[in-house]
Amino acid sequence: MIRAGVKAILATDPEIDVVAEAANGREAIALTLEHRPDVVLMDIRMPVMDGLAATAEIKRQVPQTSVLVLTTFSEDAYVARALGDGASGFMLKSGDPRELLTGVHAAAAGASYLSAKVAERVISELNRSSGGQAEARSALAQKRVSALTEREQEVLALVGSGLSNADIGRRLHVVEGTVKSYVSAIFTALGVRNRVQAAIIAYEAGLVADRDK
């Protein structure tokens, strides 16, 4: 029923074509290898192989495919773990259907997508796992961000807002290649591997406005 509902939402967008459906993580990997889609929408709790293991394997074998994780508030710990597996974003199953379409388009464009509500929950989970040191994590994020140039901080804020490199280029009136250089420098300076990890730091440092308000 969940897959049928998601497919019905995606069908409302003429630019999105659903090429396959999988009932478990192992099927998801096989179908991704067969179809090479731009985006995979991944549930976390599935039989045979869970979504975390499937995400890691997909990113290993088909790195050009973006993976968006659909989650619930009861799966915060799994979301925090998935940050290191290369997922391009996280969205709530109970979220606005329009957000699902926005997330798919962002992932297809090579951007990350992190609902502000999900970001808040992920940060809370990270704080819990680090002993509840929310202020310390925020202070550390601000310290790490302070090492960036003013322009790099501006780009990081836009990455945290879910914009692709092309969108950021249009917003800042620079070519996409310049944005890629900024993003690469930001990743190196922050010691992160992907846009979602960078987005979490942007949220913790207070750079990103709450899109859900």
GIMO-V875103 format. One record per residue. N is the residue number from 0. RES is the residue in one small letter. PSI is psi in degrees with one decimal (999 if undefined). OMEGA is omega in degrees with one decimal (999 if undefined). D_FIRST is the distance of its C-alpha to the first C-alpha in Angstrom with 2 decimals. Layout:
n=N res=RES psi=PSI omega=OMEGA d_first=D_FIRST
n=N res=RES psi=PSI omega=OMEGA d_first=D_FIRST
This chain:
n=0 res=m psi=-38.4 omega=179.2 d_first=0.00
n=1 res=i psi=-44.8 omega=179.3 d_first=3.78
n=2 res=r psi=-39.5 omega=179.7 d_first=5.45
n=3 res=a psi=-40.5 omega=179.3 d_first=5.02
n=4 res=g psi=-43.4 omega=178.4 d_first=6.15
n=5 res=v psi=-43.8 omega=-179.9 d_first=8.63
n=6 res=k psi=-38.0 omega=179.2 d_first=9.80
n=7 res=a psi=-38.6 omega=178.0 d_first=10.50
n=8 res=i psi=-46.0 omega=-179.0 d_first=12.48
n=9 res=l psi=-32.1 omega=-178.6 d_first=14.30
n=10 res=a psi=-16.4 omega=179.5 d_first=15.18
n=11 res=t psi=-11.4 omega=-179.5 d_first=17.24
n=12 res=d psi=114.3 omega=-177.0 d_first=19.62
n=13 res=p psi=-15.4 omega=-178.9 d_first=21.94
n=14 res=e psi=-5.0 omega=-178.3 d_first=23.07
n=15 res=i psi=130.4 omega=179.8 d_first=19.77
n=16 res=d psi=115.8 omega=177.6 d_first=18.94
n=17 res=v psi=114.7 omega=-174.5 d_first=15.82
n=18 res=v psi=-18.0 omega=-178.1 d_first=17.64
n=19 res=a psi=159.5 omega=174.6 d_first=15.32
n=20 res=e psi=141.8 omega=-179.6 d_first=12.08
n=21 res=a psi=143.6 omega=-179.2 d_first=12.62
n=22 res=a psi=-13.8 omega=179.0 d_first=11.19
n=23 res=n psi=173.1 omega=-175.9 d_first=14.09
n=24 res=g psi=-36.9 omega=-179.8 d_first=17.02
n=25 res=r psi=-41.4 omega=176.2 d_first=19.43
n=26 res=e psi=-38.4 omega=-179.6 d_first=17.44
n=27 res=a psi=-41.6 omega=178.9 d_first=17.06
n=28 res=i psi=-48.1 omega=-178.2 d_first=20.85
n=29 res=a psi=-43.3 omega=-178.4 d_first=21.65
n=30 res=l psi=-32.0 omega=176.0 d_first=19.69
n=31 res=t psi=-41.4 omega=177.2 d_first=21.23
n=32 res=l psi=-34.2 omega=-178.8 d_first=24.60
n=33 res=e psi=-44.5 omega=-171.7 d_first=24.09
n=34 res=h psi=-19.1 omega=-178.0 d_first=22.93
n=35 res=r psi=56.5 omega=-177.0 d_first=24.50
n=36 res=p psi=161.7 omega=175.0 d_first=22.13
n=37 res=d psi=-37.4 omega=-174.4 d_first=23.40
n=38 res=v psi=140.3 omega=170.5 d_first=20.40
n=39 res=v psi=128.2 omega=172.8 d_first=17.73
n=40 res=l psi=118.6 omega=-169.9 d_first=14.86
n=41 res=m psi=126.4 omega=169.8 d_first=14.75
n=42 res=d psi=158.5 omega=-179.5 d_first=12.89
n=43 res=i psi=-49.9 omega=-175.9 d_first=15.61
n=44 res=r psi=107.7 omega=179.6 d_first=14.53
n=45 res=m psi=156.3 omega=177.1 d_first=13.66
n=46 res=p psi=168.0 omega=176.7 d_first=15.45
n=47 res=v psi=-60.3 omega=175.7 d_first=18.63
n=48 res=m psi=130.1 omega=-176.3 d_first=19.28
n=49 res=d psi=170.2 omega=-175.1 d_first=18.05
n=50 res=g psi=-28.4 omega=178.8 d_first=17.51
n=51 res=l psi=-48.1 omega=179.1 d_first=21.06
n=52 res=a psi=-39.7 omega=179.8 d_first=22.74
n=53 res=a psi=-40.5 omega=178.8 d_first=20.76
n=54 res=t psi=-47.2 omega=-179.6 d_first=21.66
n=55 res=a psi=-41.0 omega=-178.3 d_first=25.28
n=56 res=e psi=-39.3 omega=177.7 d_first=25.49
n=57 res=i psi=-44.7 omega=-179.5 d_first=24.05
n=58 res=k psi=-26.3 omega=177.2 d_first=26.52
n=59 res=r psi=-42.1 omega=-175.0 d_first=29.25
n=60 res=q psi=-32.2 omega=-178.4 d_first=28.76
n=61 res=v psi=69.6 omega=-173.0 d_first=27.51
n=62 res=p psi=-22.3 omega=-178.9 d_first=28.86
n=63 res=q psi=-13.7 omega=177.5 d_first=28.59
n=64 res=t psi=128.2 omega=177.5 d_first=24.77
n=65 res=s psi=143.5 omega=179.3 d_first=23.49
n=66 res=v psi=121.4 omega=174.6 d_first=20.68
n=67 res=l psi=128.5 omega=-177.7 d_first=18.77
n=68 res=v psi=126.4 omega=174.1 d_first=17.26
n=69 res=l psi=127.8 omega=-172.6 d_first=14.36
n=70 res=t psi=170.3 omega=172.9 d_first=15.54
n=71 res=t psi=166.0 omega=-179.7 d_first=15.94
n=72 res=f psi=-21.2 omega=-179.1 d_first=19.37
n=73 res=s psi=-2.3 omega=-175.9 d_first=19.37
n=74 res=e psi=26.8 omega=-176.3 d_first=19.44
n=75 res=d psi=-43.1 omega=-177.5 d_first=22.61
n=76 res=a psi=-36.9 omega=179.2 d_first=24.62
n=77 res=y psi=-38.9 omega=179.4 d_first=22.25
n=78 res=v psi=-44.3 omega=179.5 d_first=22.40
n=79 res=a psi=-41.1 omega=178.3 d_first=26.17
n=80 res=r psi=-38.2 omega=-175.8 d_first=26.32
n=81 res=a psi=-15.0 omega=179.3 d_first=24.30
n=82 res=l psi=-33.1 omega=-178.4 d_first=27.00
n=83 res=g psi=-1.9 omega=-176.4 d_first=29.19
n=84 res=d psi=1.7 omega=175.1 d_first=26.79
n=85 res=g psi=12.8 omega=178.1 d_first=26.97
n=86 res=a psi=144.3 omega=-178.1 d_first=23.70
n=87 res=s psi=-11.2 omega=179.2 d_first=24.26
n=88 res=g psi=172.5 omega=-178.7 d_first=22.46
n=89 res=f psi=135.7 omega=179.0 d_first=20.08
n=90 res=m psi=149.6 omega=178.9 d_first=17.78
n=91 res=l psi=137.8 omega=175.8 d_first=16.09
n=92 res=k psi=-28.7 omega=-178.5 d_first=12.35
n=93 res=s psi=9.2 omega=-176.7 d_first=13.80
n=94 res=g psi=177.3 omega=178.1 d_first=16.25
n=95 res=d psi=130.6 omega=178.6 d_first=17.29
n=96 res=p psi=-31.6 omega=179.5 d_first=15.30
n=97 res=r psi=-30.4 omega=179.0 d_first=18.77
n=98 res=e psi=-34.6 omega=177.7 d_first=19.25
n=99 res=l psi=-45.0 omega=179.2 d_first=16.50
n=100 res=l psi=-41.9 omega=178.8 d_first=18.49
n=101 res=t psi=-43.1 omega=-179.9 d_first=21.69
n=102 res=g psi=-40.9 omega=179.0 d_first=20.71
n=103 res=v psi=-44.9 omega=179.2 d_first=19.83
n=104 res=h psi=-39.7 omega=179.1 d_first=23.14
n=105 res=a psi=-45.5 omega=-179.3 d_first=25.03
n=106 res=a psi=-39.7 omega=179.5 d_first=23.89
n=107 res=a psi=-28.6 omega=179.9 d_first=24.72
n=108 res=a psi=2.4 omega=178.6 d_first=28.11
n=109 res=g psi=10.8 omega=-179.8 d_first=28.77
n=110 res=a psi=171.5 omega=172.8 d_first=28.42
n=111 res=s psi=159.5 omega=173.0 d_first=26.64
n=112 res=y psi=120.2 omega=-177.8 d_first=24.26
n=113 res=l psi=108.4 omega=175.7 d_first=24.28
n=114 res=s psi=139.7 omega=178.8 d_first=23.21
n=115 res=a psi=-35.9 omega=178.5 d_first=26.22
n=116 res=k psi=-41.2 omega=178.0 d_first=24.20
n=117 res=v psi=-42.7 omega=179.0 d_first=22.91
n=118 res=a psi=-43.2 omega=179.1 d_first=26.50
n=119 res=e psi=-42.9 omega=-179.4 d_first=27.88
n=120 res=r psi=-40.5 omega=178.9 d_first=25.71
n=121 res=v psi=-45.0 omega=179.5 d_first=26.54
n=122 res=i psi=-39.6 omega=177.1 d_first=30.18
n=123 res=s psi=-41.7 omega=179.2 d_first=30.14
n=124 res=e psi=-40.7 omega=178.0 d_first=28.80
n=125 res=l psi=-38.9 omega=177.2 d_first=31.48
n=126 res=n psi=-42.1 omega=-179.7 d_first=34.06
n=127 res=r psi=-44.6 omega=-177.9 d_first=33.07
n=128 res=s psi=-19.6 omega=178.4 d_first=33.32
n=129 res=s psi=17.5 omega=176.1 d_first=36.69
n=130 res=g psi=18.7 omega=176.8 d_first=38.08
n=131 res=g psi=22.7 omega=-176.2 d_first=37.08
n=132 res=q psi=64.5 omega=-176.4 d_first=39.47
n=133 res=a psi=-45.5 omega=-178.7 d_first=37.76
n=134 res=e psi=-37.9 omega=179.8 d_first=41.09
n=135 res=a psi=-42.1 omega=179.0 d_first=42.22
n=136 res=r psi=-41.2 omega=178.6 d_first=39.12
n=137 res=s psi=-43.5 omega=179.5 d_first=39.50
n=138 res=a psi=-39.1 omega=179.1 d_first=43.21
n=139 res=l psi=-41.8 omega=178.7 d_first=42.60
n=140 res=a psi=-43.1 omega=179.3 d_first=40.14
n=141 res=q psi=-37.4 omega=178.6 d_first=42.72
n=142 res=k psi=-42.6 omega=180.0 d_first=45.43
n=143 res=r psi=-40.8 omega=-179.6 d_first=43.53
n=144 res=v psi=-32.0 omega=-178.4 d_first=42.76
n=145 res=s psi=-19.3 omega=178.8 d_first=46.43
n=146 res=a psi=-12.9 omega=179.2 d_first=47.45
n=147 res=l psi=156.8 omega=173.9 d_first=45.77
n=148 res=t psi=167.2 omega=179.2 d_first=47.68
n=149 res=e psi=-39.5 omega=179.1 d_first=46.96
n=150 res=r psi=-40.3 omega=178.3 d_first=45.33
n=151 res=e psi=-37.8 omega=175.9 d_first=43.19
n=152 res=q psi=-38.1 omega=178.0 d_first=42.03
n=153 res=e psi=-43.0 omega=178.2 d_first=41.14
n=154 res=v psi=-41.7 omega=179.0 d_first=39.12
n=155 res=l psi=-41.0 omega=178.5 d_first=37.38
n=156 res=a psi=-38.5 omega=-179.9 d_first=36.39
n=157 res=l psi=-35.1 omega=173.5 d_first=34.86
n=158 res=v psi=-43.8 omega=178.4 d_first=33.02
n=159 res=g psi=-26.3 omega=178.8 d_first=31.63
n=160 res=s psi=-1.5 omega=175.5 d_first=30.55
n=161 res=g psi=16.4 omega=-180.0 d_first=28.39
n=162 res=l psi=143.9 omega=175.0 d_first=30.86
n=163 res=s psi=170.1 omega=177.4 d_first=31.41
n=164 res=n psi=-39.5 omega=179.8 d_first=34.97
n=165 res=a psi=-42.4 omega=178.9 d_first=35.48
n=166 res=d psi=-41.6 omega=179.4 d_first=34.40
n=167 res=i psi=-40.8 omega=178.6 d_first=36.70
n=168 res=g psi=-43.3 omega=178.3 d_first=39.48
n=169 res=r psi=-38.9 omega=-179.2 d_first=39.25
n=170 res=r psi=-38.9 omega=-175.6 d_first=39.22
n=171 res=l psi=-1.0 omega=178.5 d_first=42.24
n=172 res=h psi=45.7 omega=174.5 d_first=43.99
n=173 res=v psi=164.1 omega=-178.9 d_first=44.27
n=174 res=v psi=157.0 omega=-175.7 d_first=43.27
n=175 res=e psi=-34.2 omega=178.6 d_first=40.08
n=176 res=g psi=-36.2 omega=177.7 d_first=42.26
n=177 res=t psi=-40.0 omega=178.2 d_first=43.83
n=178 res=v psi=-42.4 omega=178.7 d_first=40.50
n=179 res=k psi=-39.2 omega=178.6 d_first=39.57
n=180 res=s psi=-42.8 omega=177.7 d_first=42.89
n=181 res=y psi=-47.0 omega=-177.3 d_first=42.23
n=182 res=v psi=-42.5 omega=178.5 d_first=38.78
n=183 res=s psi=-42.4 omega=179.2 d_first=40.32
n=184 res=a psi=-38.0 omega=178.7 d_first=43.14
n=185 res=i psi=-45.9 omega=178.9 d_first=40.81
n=186 res=f psi=-44.7 omega=-179.3 d_first=38.78
n=187 res=t psi=-45.4 omega=-178.0 d_first=42.12
n=188 res=a psi=-37.1 omega=-178.1 d_first=43.59
n=189 res=l psi=-14.9 omega=-178.3 d_first=40.61
n=190 res=g psi=37.1 omega=179.6 d_first=40.03
n=191 res=v psi=163.0 omega=-176.2 d_first=36.32
n=192 res=r psi=-18.3 omega=-176.3 d_first=34.45
n=193 res=n psi=175.1 omega=-173.8 d_first=31.79
n=194 res=r psi=-31.2 omega=-179.8 d_first=30.98
n=195 res=v psi=-42.5 omega=176.9 d_first=28.53
n=196 res=q psi=-39.9 omega=177.2 d_first=31.28
n=197 res=a psi=-38.0 omega=179.8 d_first=33.69
n=198 res=a psi=-39.0 omega=178.3 d_first=31.42
n=199 res=i psi=-43.9 omega=178.3 d_first=31.34
n=200 res=i psi=-39.2 omega=178.4 d_first=35.14
n=201 res=a psi=-42.2 omega=177.7 d_first=35.31
n=202 res=y psi=-46.7 omega=-177.9 d_first=33.36
n=203 res=e psi=-32.0 omega=-179.3 d_first=35.48
n=204 res=a psi=-5.1 omega=178.1 d_first=38.62
n=205 res=g psi=22.9 omega=-178.1 d_first=37.72
n=206 res=l psi=-19.0 omega=-171.0 d_first=37.70
n=207 res=v psi=128.4 omega=175.5 d_first=34.37
n=208 res=a psi=152.4 omega=-178.2 d_first=33.93
n=209 res=d psi=106.9 omega=-178.5 d_first=30.81
n=210 res=r psi=-21.3 omega=-174.2 d_first=28.59
n=211 res=d psi=-4.3 omega=179.4 d_first=26.34
n=212 res=k psi=999 omega=999 d_first=29.32
